[in-house]
Amino acid sequence: MIQVRYFASLREQLGRDAEAIEPSTEASVAELRALLCARGEPWATALAPEQRILAAVNQEMARPDSRVADGDELAFFPPVTGG
């Protein structure tokens, strides 16, 4: 199982802060994001490819091609801005 966590506006859009998913094989961040989008709404809008979303695997910033394996934690969050 992969623990998926959602932060900030993603948590609000999806109505949850976390869930567990079990992909059939090890996958990349981009593949898991696409898998979640394929569920339909609200994931399709919140995690759409045109949305600027950052990801972390096991609390380290990750790229779309970063691998995620069984037992890992994958977090999605919007970019943080400040002033």
PDB file of N, CA, C and O in Angstrom:
ATOM      1  N   MET A   1       0.833  -1.181   0.000  1.00  0.00           N
ATOM      2  CA  MET A   1       0.000   0.000   0.000  1.00  0.00           C
ATOM      3  C   MET A   1       0.880   1.247   0.000  1.00  0.00           C
ATOM      4  O   MET A   1       1.952   1.285   0.604  1.00  0.00           O
ATOM      5  N   ILE A   2       0.393   2.244  -0.687  1.00  0.00           N
ATOM      6  CA  ILE A   2       1.038   3.553  -0.703  1.00  0.00           C
ATOM      7  C   ILE A   2       0.111   4.518   0.016  1.00  0.00           C
ATOM      8  O   ILE A   2      -1.072   4.614  -0.311  1.00  0.00           O
ATOM      9  N   GLN A   3       0.644   5.223   0.983  1.00  0.00           N
ATOM     10  CA  GLN A   3      -0.132   6.246   1.684  1.00  0.00           C
ATOM     11  C   GLN A   3      -0.048   7.528   0.870  1.00  0.00           C
ATOM     12  O   GLN A   3       1.044   8.039   0.622  1.00  0.00           O
ATOM     13  N   VAL A   4      -1.190   8.045   0.456  1.00  0.00           N
ATOM     14  CA  VAL A   4      -1.240   9.297  -0.296  1.00  0.00           C
ATOM     15  C   VAL A   4      -1.818  10.356   0.626  1.00  0.00           C
ATOM     16  O   VAL A   4      -2.880  10.172   1.219  1.00  0.00           O
ATOM     17  N   ARG A   5      -1.099  11.474   0.737  1.00  0.00           N
ATOM     18  CA  ARG A   5      -1.553  12.577   1.587  1.00  0.00           C
ATOM     19  C   ARG A   5      -1.795  13.802   0.721  1.00  0.00           C
ATOM     20  O   ARG A   5      -1.074  14.051  -0.245  1.00  0.00           O
ATOM     21  N   TYR A   6      -2.829  14.567   1.085  1.00  0.00           N
ATOM     22  CA  TYR A   6      -3.202  15.779   0.365  1.00  0.00           C
ATOM     23  C   TYR A   6      -3.132  16.955   1.328  1.00  0.00           C
ATOM     24  O   TYR A   6      -3.573  16.858   2.473  1.00  0.00           O
ATOM     25  N   PHE A   7      -2.576  18.066   0.859  1.00  0.00           N
ATOM     26  CA  PHE A   7      -2.404  19.233   1.718  1.00  0.00           C
ATOM     27  C   PHE A   7      -3.072  20.468   1.127  1.00  0.00           C
ATOM     28  O   PHE A   7      -3.293  20.568  -0.079  1.00  0.00           O
ATOM     29  N   ALA A   8      -3.382  21.400   2.018  1.00  0.00           N
ATOM     30  CA  ALA A   8      -3.905  22.730   1.682  1.00  0.00           C
ATOM     31  C   ALA A   8      -5.168  22.625   0.822  1.00  0.00           C
ATOM     32  O   ALA A   8      -6.092  21.889   1.168  1.00  0.00           O
ATOM     33  N   SER A   9      -5.210  23.349  -0.284  1.00  0.00           N
ATOM     34  CA  SER A   9      -6.427  23.398  -1.100  1.00  0.00           C
ATOM     35  C   SER A   9      -6.791  22.029  -1.682  1.00  0.00           C
ATOM     36  O   SER A   9      -7.966  21.767  -1.938  1.00  0.00           O
ATOM     37  N   LEU A  10      -5.809  21.157  -1.895  1.00  0.00           N
ATOM     38  CA  LEU A  10      -6.124  19.810  -2.392  1.00  0.00           C
ATOM     39  C   LEU A  10      -6.957  19.044  -1.375  1.00  0.00           C
ATOM     40  O   LEU A  10      -7.910  18.354  -1.734  1.00  0.00           O
ATOM     41  N   ARG A  11      -6.592  19.171  -0.114  1.00  0.00           N
ATOM     42  CA  ARG A  11      -7.356  18.506   0.957  1.00  0.00           C
ATOM     43  C   ARG A  11      -8.795  18.998   0.946  1.00  0.00           C
ATOM     44  O   ARG A  11      -9.727  18.210   1.106  1.00  0.00           O
ATOM     45  N   GLU A  12      -8.974  20.291   0.759  1.00  0.00           N
ATOM     46  CA  GLU A  12     -10.328  20.865   0.730  1.00  0.00           C
ATOM     47  C   GLU A  12     -11.100  20.393  -0.492  1.00  0.00           C
ATOM     48  O   GLU A  12     -12.275  20.043  -0.374  1.00  0.00           O
ATOM     49  N   GLN A  13     -10.469  20.373  -1.666  1.00  0.00           N
ATOM     50  CA  GLN A  13     -11.145  19.947  -2.885  1.00  0.00           C
ATOM     51  C   GLN A  13     -11.544  18.471  -2.837  1.00  0.00           C
ATOM     52  O   GLN A  13     -12.611  18.091  -3.319  1.00  0.00           O
ATOM     53  N   LEU A  14     -10.690  17.662  -2.261  1.00  0.00           N
ATOM     54  CA  LEU A  14     -10.935  16.215  -2.243  1.00  0.00           C
ATOM     55  C   LEU A  14     -11.725  15.745  -1.024  1.00  0.00           C
ATOM     56  O   LEU A  14     -12.218  14.618  -0.995  1.00  0.00           O
ATOM     57  N   GLY A  15     -11.843  16.613  -0.020  1.00  0.00           N
ATOM     58  CA  GLY A  15     -12.604  16.250   1.163  1.00  0.00           C
ATOM     59  C   GLY A  15     -11.946  15.188   2.020  1.00  0.00           C
ATOM     60  O   GLY A  15     -12.615  14.473   2.766  1.00  0.00           O
ATOM     61  N   ARG A  16     -10.636  15.091   1.909  1.00  0.00           N
ATOM     62  CA  ARG A  16      -9.875  14.114   2.712  1.00  0.00           C
ATOM     63  C   ARG A  16      -8.432  14.561   2.793  1.00  0.00           C
ATOM     64  O   ARG A  16      -7.950  15.305   1.938  1.00  0.00           O
ATOM     65  N   ASP A  17      -7.752  14.108   3.816  1.00  0.00           N
ATOM     66  CA  ASP A  17      -6.343  14.470   3.933  1.00  0.00           C
ATOM     67  C   ASP A  17      -5.409  13.318   3.587  1.00  0.00           C
ATOM     68  O   ASP A  17      -4.211  13.525   3.397  1.00  0.00           O
ATOM     69  N   ALA A  18      -5.954  12.101   3.505  1.00  0.00           N
ATOM     70  CA  ALA A  18      -5.109  10.952   3.194  1.00  0.00           C
ATOM     71  C   ALA A  18      -5.955   9.779   2.737  1.00  0.00           C
ATOM     72  O   ALA A  18      -7.160   9.716   2.981  1.00  0.00           O
ATOM     73  N   GLU A  19      -5.293   8.858   2.070  1.00  0.00           N
ATOM     74  CA  GLU A  19      -5.915   7.593   1.689  1.00  0.00           C
ATOM     75  C   GLU A  19      -4.807   6.607   1.337  1.00  0.00           C
ATOM     76  O   GLU A  19      -3.666   7.003   1.102  1.00  0.00           O
ATOM     77  N   ALA A  20      -5.141   5.354   1.304  1.00  0.00           N
ATOM     78  CA  ALA A  20      -4.194   4.317   0.908  1.00  0.00           C
ATOM     79  C   ALA A  20      -4.616   3.780  -0.455  1.00  0.00           C
ATOM     80  O   ALA A  20      -5.794   3.512  -0.691  1.00  0.00           O
ATOM     81  N   ILE A  21      -3.639   3.626  -1.347  1.00  0.00           N
ATOM     82  CA  ILE A  21      -3.920   3.028  -2.652  1.00  0.00           C
ATOM     83  C   ILE A  21      -2.962   1.873  -2.867  1.00  0.00           C
ATOM     84  O   ILE A  21      -1.882   1.825  -2.278  1.00  0.00           O
ATOM     85  N   GLU A  22      -3.364   0.957  -3.705  1.00  0.00           N
ATOM     86  CA  GLU A  22      -2.528  -0.198  -3.991  1.00  0.00           C
ATOM     87  C   GLU A  22      -2.423  -0.373  -5.496  1.00  0.00           C
ATOM     88  O   GLU A  22      -3.229  -1.079  -6.102  1.00  0.00           O
ATOM     89  N   PRO A  23      -1.420   0.276  -6.105  1.00  0.00           N
ATOM     90  CA  PRO A  23      -1.232   0.090  -7.545  1.00  0.00           C
ATOM     91  C   PRO A  23      -0.736  -1.327  -7.815  1.00  0.00           C
ATOM     92  O   PRO A  23      -0.209  -1.990  -6.922  1.00  0.00           O
ATOM     93  N   SER A  24      -0.905  -1.779  -9.036  1.00  0.00           N
ATOM     94  CA  SER A  24      -0.541  -3.160  -9.365  1.00  0.00           C
ATOM     95  C   SER A  24       0.978  -3.379  -9.367  1.00  0.00           C
ATOM     96  O   SER A  24       1.447  -4.489  -9.115  1.00  0.00           O
ATOM     97  N   THR A  25       1.745  -2.316  -9.652  1.00  0.00           N
ATOM     98  CA  THR A  25       3.205  -2.417  -9.656  1.00  0.00           C
ATOM     99  C   THR A  25       3.786  -1.102  -9.151  1.00  0.00           C
ATOM    100  O   THR A  25       3.060  -0.132  -8.936  1.00  0.00           O
ATOM    101  N   GLU A  26       5.099  -1.082  -8.966  1.00  0.00           N
ATOM    102  CA  GLU A  26       5.767   0.169  -8.626  1.00  0.00           C
ATOM    103  C   GLU A  26       5.479   1.167  -9.740  1.00  0.00           C
ATOM    104  O   GLU A  26       5.456   0.797 -10.914  1.00  0.00           O
ATOM    105  N   ALA A  27       5.263   2.411  -9.385  1.00  0.00           N
ATOM    106  CA  ALA A  27       4.879   3.415 -10.375  1.00  0.00           C
ATOM    107  C   ALA A  27       5.592   4.726 -10.095  1.00  0.00           C
ATOM    108  O   ALA A  27       6.165   4.924  -9.023  1.00  0.00           O
ATOM    109  N   SER A  28       5.546   5.610 -11.071  1.00  0.00           N
ATOM    110  CA  SER A  28       6.117   6.944 -10.887  1.00  0.00           C
ATOM    111  C   SER A  28       5.067   7.860 -10.267  1.00  0.00           C
ATOM    112  O   SER A  28       3.881   7.530 -10.226  1.00  0.00           O
ATOM    113  N   VAL A  29       5.517   9.005  -9.788  1.00  0.00           N
ATOM    114  CA  VAL A  29       4.601  10.013  -9.253  1.00  0.00           C
ATOM    115  C   VAL A  29       3.581  10.387 -10.329  1.00  0.00           C
ATOM    116  O   VAL A  29       2.386  10.469 -10.046  1.00  0.00           O
ATOM    117  N   ALA A  30       4.041  10.612 -11.554  1.00  0.00           N
ATOM    118  CA  ALA A  30       3.139  10.995 -12.651  1.00  0.00           C
ATOM    119  C   ALA A  30       2.114   9.895 -12.943  1.00  0.00           C
ATOM    120  O   ALA A  30       0.946  10.192 -13.194  1.00  0.00           O
ATOM    121  N   GLU A  31       2.537   8.646 -12.913  1.00  0.00           N
ATOM    122  CA  GLU A  31       1.614   7.541 -13.171  1.00  0.00           C
ATOM    123  C   GLU A  31       0.553   7.439 -12.080  1.00  0.00           C
ATOM    124  O   GLU A  31      -0.616   7.186 -12.370  1.00  0.00           O
ATOM    125  N   LEU A  32       0.955   7.634 -10.836  1.00  0.00           N
ATOM    126  CA  LEU A  32      -0.016   7.577  -9.744  1.00  0.00           C
ATOM    127  C   LEU A  32      -0.969   8.763  -9.797  1.00  0.00           C
ATOM    128  O   LEU A  32      -2.156   8.620  -9.505  1.00  0.00           O
ATOM    129  N   ARG A  33      -0.460   9.923 -10.166  1.00  0.00           N
ATOM    130  CA  ARG A  33      -1.326  11.093 -10.316  1.00  0.00           C
ATOM    131  C   ARG A  33      -2.362  10.841 -11.412  1.00  0.00           C
ATOM    132  O   ARG A  33      -3.535  11.175 -11.247  1.00  0.00           O
ATOM    133  N   ALA A  34      -1.933  10.257 -12.526  1.00  0.00           N
ATOM    134  CA  ALA A  34      -2.856   9.927 -13.615  1.00  0.00           C
ATOM    135  C   ALA A  34      -3.875   8.880 -13.173  1.00  0.00           C
ATOM    136  O   ALA A  34      -5.048   8.959 -13.537  1.00  0.00           O
ATOM    137  N   LEU A  35      -3.435   7.911 -12.398  1.00  0.00           N
ATOM    138  CA  LEU A  35      -4.340   6.878 -11.881  1.00  0.00           C
ATOM    139  C   LEU A  35      -5.422   7.502 -11.011  1.00  0.00           C
ATOM    140  O   LEU A  35      -6.594   7.139 -11.108  1.00  0.00           O
ATOM    141  N   LEU A  36      -5.023   8.442 -10.160  1.00  0.00           N
ATOM    142  CA  LEU A  36      -5.996   9.127  -9.302  1.00  0.00           C
ATOM    143  C   LEU A  36      -6.944   9.987 -10.144  1.00  0.00           C
ATOM    144  O   LEU A  36      -8.148  10.003  -9.888  1.00  0.00           O
ATOM    145  N   CYS A  37      -6.422  10.692 -11.130  1.00  0.00           N
ATOM    146  CA  CYS A  37      -7.271  11.515 -12.012  1.00  0.00           C
ATOM    147  C   CYS A  37      -8.308  10.665 -12.748  1.00  0.00           C
ATOM    148  O   CYS A  37      -9.431  11.114 -12.980  1.00  0.00           O
ATOM    149  N   ALA A  38      -7.935   9.457 -13.110  1.00  0.00           N
ATOM    150  CA  ALA A  38      -8.830   8.572 -13.858  1.00  0.00           C
ATOM    151  C   ALA A  38     -10.054   8.158 -13.048  1.00  0.00           C
ATOM    152  O   ALA A  38     -11.011   7.632 -13.616  1.00  0.00           O
ATOM    153  N   ARG A  39     -10.046   8.378 -11.759  1.00  0.00           N
ATOM    154  CA  ARG A  39     -11.211   8.073 -10.922  1.00  0.00           C
ATOM    155  C   ARG A  39     -12.392   8.966 -11.265  1.00  0.00           C
ATOM    156  O   ARG A  39     -13.540   8.613 -10.993  1.00  0.00           O
ATOM    157  N   GLY A  40     -12.117  10.123 -11.861  1.00  0.00           N
ATOM    158  CA  GLY A  40     -13.177  11.095 -12.120  1.00  0.00           C
ATOM    159  C   GLY A  40     -13.135  12.188 -11.075  1.00  0.00           C
ATOM    160  O   GLY A  40     -12.116  12.412 -10.422  1.00  0.00           O
ATOM    161  N   GLU A  41     -14.254  12.860 -10.931  1.00  0.00           N
ATOM    162  CA  GLU A  41     -14.312  13.992  -9.988  1.00  0.00           C
ATOM    163  C   GLU A  41     -14.346  13.498  -8.549  1.00  0.00           C
ATOM    164  O   GLU A  41     -14.918  12.445  -8.269  1.00  0.00           O
ATOM    165  N   PRO A  42     -13.743  14.241  -7.644  1.00  0.00           N
ATOM    166  CA  PRO A  42     -13.068  15.527  -7.764  1.00  0.00           C
ATOM    167  C   PRO A  42     -11.578  15.423  -8.113  1.00  0.00           C
ATOM    168  O   PRO A  42     -10.924  16.446  -8.315  1.00  0.00           O
ATOM    169  N   TRP A  43     -11.032  14.193  -8.185  1.00  0.00           N
ATOM    170  CA  TRP A  43      -9.606  14.018  -8.465  1.00  0.00           C
ATOM    171  C   TRP A  43      -9.224  14.568  -9.842  1.00  0.00           C
ATOM    172  O   TRP A  43      -8.159  15.163 -10.004  1.00  0.00           O
ATOM    173  N   ALA A  44     -10.101  14.365 -10.833  1.00  0.00           N
ATOM    174  CA  ALA A  44      -9.786  14.801 -12.193  1.00  0.00           C
ATOM    175  C   ALA A  44      -9.531  16.302 -12.267  1.00  0.00           C
ATOM    176  O   ALA A  44      -8.687  16.748 -13.044  1.00  0.00           O
ATOM    177  N   THR A  45     -10.240  17.072 -11.479  1.00  0.00           N
ATOM    178  CA  THR A  45     -10.033  18.523 -11.466  1.00  0.00           C
ATOM    179  C   THR A  45      -8.875  18.906 -10.555  1.00  0.00           C
ATOM    180  O   THR A  45      -8.009  19.686 -10.952  1.00  0.00           O
ATOM    181  N   ALA A  46      -8.848  18.376  -9.358  1.00  0.00           N
ATOM    182  CA  ALA A  46      -7.829  18.765  -8.375  1.00  0.00           C
ATOM    183  C   ALA A  46      -6.413  18.393  -8.810  1.00  0.00           C
ATOM    184  O   ALA A  46      -5.473  19.152  -8.574  1.00  0.00           O
ATOM    185  N   LEU A  47      -6.256  17.235  -9.442  1.00  0.00           N
ATOM    186  CA  LEU A  47      -4.927  16.745  -9.814  1.00  0.00           C
ATOM    187  C   LEU A  47      -4.681  16.786 -11.321  1.00  0.00           C
ATOM    188  O   LEU A  47      -3.754  16.144 -11.817  1.00  0.00           O
ATOM    189  N   ALA A  48      -5.504  17.534 -12.050  1.00  0.00           N
ATOM    190  CA  ALA A  48      -5.391  17.616 -13.509  1.00  0.00           C
ATOM    191  C   ALA A  48      -3.973  18.003 -13.928  1.00  0.00           C
ATOM    192  O   ALA A  48      -3.293  18.735 -13.210  1.00  0.00           O
ATOM    193  N   PRO A  49      -3.530  17.520 -15.075  1.00  0.00           N
ATOM    194  CA  PRO A  49      -2.164  17.816 -15.532  1.00  0.00           C
ATOM    195  C   PRO A  49      -1.842  19.309 -15.613  1.00  0.00           C
ATOM    196  O   PRO A  49      -0.697  19.706 -15.399  1.00  0.00           O
ATOM    197  N   GLU A  50      -2.833  20.132 -15.916  1.00  0.00           N
ATOM    198  CA  GLU A  50      -2.562  21.570 -16.021  1.00  0.00           C
ATOM    199  C   GLU A  50      -2.459  22.261 -14.659  1.00  0.00           C
ATOM    200  O   GLU A  50      -2.046  23.418 -14.587  1.00  0.00           O
ATOM    201  N   GLN A  51      -2.827  21.572 -13.589  1.00  0.00           N
ATOM    202  CA  GLN A  51      -2.697  22.122 -12.241  1.00  0.00           C
ATOM    203  C   GLN A  51      -1.235  22.030 -11.797  1.00  0.00           C
ATOM    204  O   GLN A  51      -0.593  20.991 -11.950  1.00  0.00           O
ATOM    205  N   ARG A  52      -0.736  23.099 -11.260  1.00  0.00           N
ATOM    206  CA  ARG A  52       0.640  23.083 -10.741  1.00  0.00           C
ATOM    207  C   ARG A  52       0.612  22.454  -9.346  1.00  0.00           C
ATOM    208  O   ARG A  52       0.203  23.086  -8.371  1.00  0.00           O
ATOM    209  N   ILE A  53       1.046  21.225  -9.275  1.00  0.00           N
ATOM    210  CA  ILE A  53       1.027  20.451  -8.034  1.00  0.00           C
ATOM    211  C   ILE A  53       2.453  19.954  -7.769  1.00  0.00           C
ATOM    212  O   ILE A  53       3.130  19.467  -8.674  1.00  0.00           O
ATOM    213  N   LEU A  54       2.890  20.084  -6.529  1.00  0.00           N
ATOM    214  CA  LEU A  54       4.183  19.538  -6.127  1.00  0.00           C
ATOM    215  C   LEU A  54       3.960  18.191  -5.449  1.00  0.00           C
ATOM    216  O   LEU A  54       2.868  17.897  -4.962  1.00  0.00           O
ATOM    217  N   ALA A  55       5.010  17.381  -5.427  1.00  0.00           N
ATOM    218  CA  ALA A  55       4.909  16.063  -4.798  1.00  0.00           C
ATOM    219  C   ALA A  55       6.140  15.787  -3.960  1.00  0.00           C
ATOM    220  O   ALA A  55       7.225  16.307  -4.221  1.00  0.00           O
ATOM    221  N   ALA A  56       5.949  14.959  -2.951  1.00  0.00           N
ATOM    222  CA  ALA A  56       7.055  14.491  -2.122  1.00  0.00           C
ATOM    223  C   ALA A  56       6.867  12.993  -1.891  1.00  0.00           C
ATOM    224  O   ALA A  56       5.750  12.518  -1.684  1.00  0.00           O
ATOM    225  N   VAL A  57       7.960  12.272  -1.929  1.00  0.00           N
ATOM    226  CA  VAL A  57       7.944  10.842  -1.615  1.00  0.00           C
ATOM    227  C   VAL A  57       8.769  10.666  -0.350  1.00  0.00           C
ATOM    228  O   VAL A  57       9.947  11.019  -0.299  1.00  0.00           O
ATOM    229  N   ASN A  58       8.130  10.118   0.658  1.00  0.00           N
ATOM    230  CA  ASN A  58       8.777   9.920   1.956  1.00  0.00           C
ATOM    231  C   ASN A  58       9.407  11.223   2.467  1.00  0.00           C
ATOM    232  O   ASN A  58      10.533  11.246   2.964  1.00  0.00           O
ATOM    233  N   GLN A  59       8.636  12.298   2.324  1.00  0.00           N
ATOM    234  CA  GLN A  59       8.975  13.625   2.830  1.00  0.00           C
ATOM    235  C   GLN A  59      10.177  14.271   2.142  1.00  0.00           C
ATOM    236  O   GLN A  59      10.821  15.151   2.714  1.00  0.00           O
ATOM    237  N   GLU A  60      10.478  13.842   0.924  1.00  0.00           N
ATOM    238  CA  GLU A  60      11.516  14.472   0.121  1.00  0.00           C
ATOM    239  C   GLU A  60      10.910  14.873  -1.210  1.00  0.00           C
ATOM    240  O   GLU A  60      10.194  14.093  -1.837  1.00  0.00           O
ATOM    241  N   MET A  61      11.201  16.101  -1.641  1.00  0.00           N
ATOM    242  CA  MET A  61      10.648  16.585  -2.902  1.00  0.00           C
ATOM    243  C   MET A  61      10.904  15.563  -4.011  1.00  0.00           C
ATOM    244  O   MET A  61      11.974  14.960  -4.092  1.00  0.00           O
ATOM    245  N   ALA A  62       9.889  15.389  -4.860  1.00  0.00           N
ATOM    246  CA  ALA A  62       9.969  14.377  -5.907  1.00  0.00           C
ATOM    247  C   ALA A  62       9.634  14.983  -7.265  1.00  0.00           C
ATOM    248  O   ALA A  62       8.904  15.970  -7.357  1.00  0.00           O
ATOM    249  N   ARG A  63      10.171  14.389  -8.296  1.00  0.00           N
ATOM    250  CA  ARG A  63       9.886  14.771  -9.676  1.00  0.00           C
ATOM    251  C   ARG A  63       8.791  13.858 -10.225  1.00  0.00           C
ATOM    252  O   ARG A  63       8.508  12.822  -9.624  1.00  0.00           O
ATOM    253  N   PRO A  64       8.178  14.209 -11.333  1.00  0.00           N
ATOM    254  CA  PRO A  64       7.144  13.340 -11.901  1.00  0.00           C
ATOM    255  C   PRO A  64       7.636  11.920 -12.196  1.00  0.00           C
ATOM    256  O   PRO A  64       6.855  10.970 -12.135  1.00  0.00           O
ATOM    257  N   ASP A  65       8.934  11.771 -12.517  1.00  0.00           N
ATOM    258  CA  ASP A  65       9.453  10.440 -12.835  1.00  0.00           C
ATOM    259  C   ASP A  65      10.005   9.696 -11.613  1.00  0.00           C
ATOM    260  O   ASP A  65      10.512   8.583 -11.751  1.00  0.00           O
ATOM    261  N   SER A  66       9.914  10.291 -10.430  1.00  0.00           N
ATOM    262  CA  SER A  66      10.366   9.616  -9.204  1.00  0.00           C
ATOM    263  C   SER A  66       9.515   8.377  -8.957  1.00  0.00           C
ATOM    264  O   SER A  66       8.298   8.401  -9.140  1.00  0.00           O
ATOM    265  N   ARG A  67      10.160   7.307  -8.545  1.00  0.00           N
ATOM    266  CA  ARG A  67       9.463   6.037  -8.314  1.00  0.00           C
ATOM    267  C   ARG A  67       8.851   6.006  -6.916  1.00  0.00           C
ATOM    268  O   ARG A  67       9.417   6.529  -5.956  1.00  0.00           O
ATOM    269  N   VAL A  68       7.688   5.382  -6.832  1.00  0.00           N
ATOM    270  CA  VAL A  68       6.978   5.205  -5.565  1.00  0.00           C
ATOM    271  C   VAL A  68       6.714   3.710  -5.418  1.00  0.00           C
ATOM    272  O   VAL A  68       6.144   3.083  -6.311  1.00  0.00           O
ATOM    273  N   ALA A  69       7.128   3.146  -4.297  1.00  0.00           N
ATOM    274  CA  ALA A  69       7.006   1.704  -4.074  1.00  0.00           C
ATOM    275  C   ALA A  69       6.083   1.411  -2.902  1.00  0.00           C
ATOM    276  O   ALA A  69       5.710   2.307  -2.144  1.00  0.00           O
ATOM    277  N   ASP A  70       5.727   0.163  -2.769  1.00  0.00           N
ATOM    278  CA  ASP A  70       4.902  -0.304  -1.664  1.00  0.00           C
ATOM    279  C   ASP A  70       5.532   0.147  -0.341  1.00  0.00           C
ATOM    280  O   ASP A  70       6.734  -0.016  -0.130  1.00  0.00           O
ATOM    281  N   GLY A  71       4.712   0.711   0.538  1.00  0.00           N
ATOM    282  CA  GLY A  71       5.182   1.176   1.836  1.00  0.00           C
ATOM    283  C   GLY A  71       5.602   2.635   1.856  1.00  0.00           C
ATOM    284  O   GLY A  71       5.846   3.190   2.927  1.00  0.00           O
ATOM    285  N   ASP A  72       5.691   3.268   0.686  1.00  0.00           N
ATOM    286  CA  ASP A  72       6.082   4.676   0.621  1.00  0.00           C
ATOM    287  C   ASP A  72       4.901   5.584   0.947  1.00  0.00           C
ATOM    288  O   ASP A  72       3.741   5.175   0.914  1.00  0.00           O
ATOM    289  N   GLU A  73       5.241   6.836   1.263  1.00  0.00           N
ATOM    290  CA  GLU A  73       4.246   7.881   1.439  1.00  0.00           C
ATOM    291  C   GLU A  73       4.421   8.874   0.292  1.00  0.00           C
ATOM    292  O   GLU A  73       5.529   9.345   0.035  1.00  0.00           O
ATOM    293  N   LEU A  74       3.336   9.186  -0.385  1.00  0.00           N
ATOM    294  CA  LEU A  74       3.318  10.151  -1.478  1.00  0.00           C
ATOM    295  C   LEU A  74       2.432  11.307  -1.056  1.00  0.00           C
ATOM    296  O   LEU A  74       1.269  11.110  -0.701  1.00  0.00           O
ATOM    297  N   ALA A  75       2.977  12.511  -1.094  1.00  0.00           N
ATOM    298  CA  ALA A  75       2.209  13.695  -0.702  1.00  0.00           C
ATOM    299  C   ALA A  75       2.077  14.628  -1.898  1.00  0.00           C
ATOM    300  O   ALA A  75       3.038  14.846  -2.637  1.00  0.00           O
ATOM    301  N   PHE A  76       0.881  15.177  -2.083  1.00  0.00           N
ATOM    302  CA  PHE A  76       0.624  16.177  -3.106  1.00  0.00           C
ATOM    303  C   PHE A  76       0.243  17.478  -2.423  1.00  0.00           C
ATOM    304  O   PHE A  76      -0.517  17.483  -1.455  1.00  0.00           O
ATOM    305  N   PHE A  77       0.776  18.581  -2.932  1.00  0.00           N
ATOM    306  CA  PHE A  77       0.431  19.885  -2.348  1.00  0.00           C
ATOM    307  C   PHE A  77       0.640  20.980  -3.389  1.00  0.00           C
ATOM    308  O   PHE A  77       1.477  20.850  -4.283  1.00  0.00           O
ATOM    309  N   PRO A  78      -0.130  22.063  -3.262  1.00  0.00           N
ATOM    310  CA  PRO A  78       0.061  23.174  -4.190  1.00  0.00           C
ATOM    311  C   PRO A  78       1.323  23.939  -3.826  1.00  0.00           C
ATOM    312  O   PRO A  78       1.791  23.865  -2.690  1.00  0.00           O
ATOM    313  N   PRO A  79       1.879  24.679  -4.789  1.00  0.00           N
ATOM    314  CA  PRO A  79       3.065  25.478  -4.481  1.00  0.00           C
ATOM    315  C   PRO A  79       2.736  26.493  -3.390  1.00  0.00           C
ATOM    316  O   PRO A  79       1.612  26.990  -3.314  1.00  0.00           O
ATOM    317  N   VAL A  80       3.695  26.790  -2.570  1.00  0.00           N
ATOM    318  CA  VAL A  80       3.507  27.734  -1.484  1.00  0.00           C
ATOM    319  C   VAL A  80       4.021  29.098  -1.930  1.00  0.00           C
ATOM    320  O   VAL A  80       5.117  29.216  -2.476  1.00  0.00           O
ATOM    321  N   THR A  81       3.220  30.111  -1.691  1.00  0.00           N
ATOM    322  CA  THR A  81       3.672  31.462  -1.982  1.00  0.00           C
ATOM    323  C   THR A  81       3.687  32.256  -0.694  1.00  0.00           C
ATOM    324  O   THR A  81       2.978  31.927   0.258  1.00  0.00           O
ATOM    325  N   GLY A  82       4.452  33.246  -0.667  1.00  0.00           N
ATOM    326  CA  GLY A  82       4.527  34.054   0.540  1.00  0.00           C
ATOM    327  C   GLY A  82       4.824  35.491   0.187  1.00  0.00           C
ATOM    328  O   GLY A  82       5.047  35.835  -0.973  1.00  0.00           O
ATOM    329  N   GLY A  83       4.823  36.305   1.188  1.00  0.00           N
ATOM    330  CA  GLY A  83       5.081  37.705   0.890  1.00  0.00           C
ATOM    331  C   GLY A  83       5.657  38.410   2.087  1.00  0.00           C
ATOM    332  O   GLY A  83       5.940  39.606   2.022  1.00  0.00           O
TER     333      GLY A  83
END
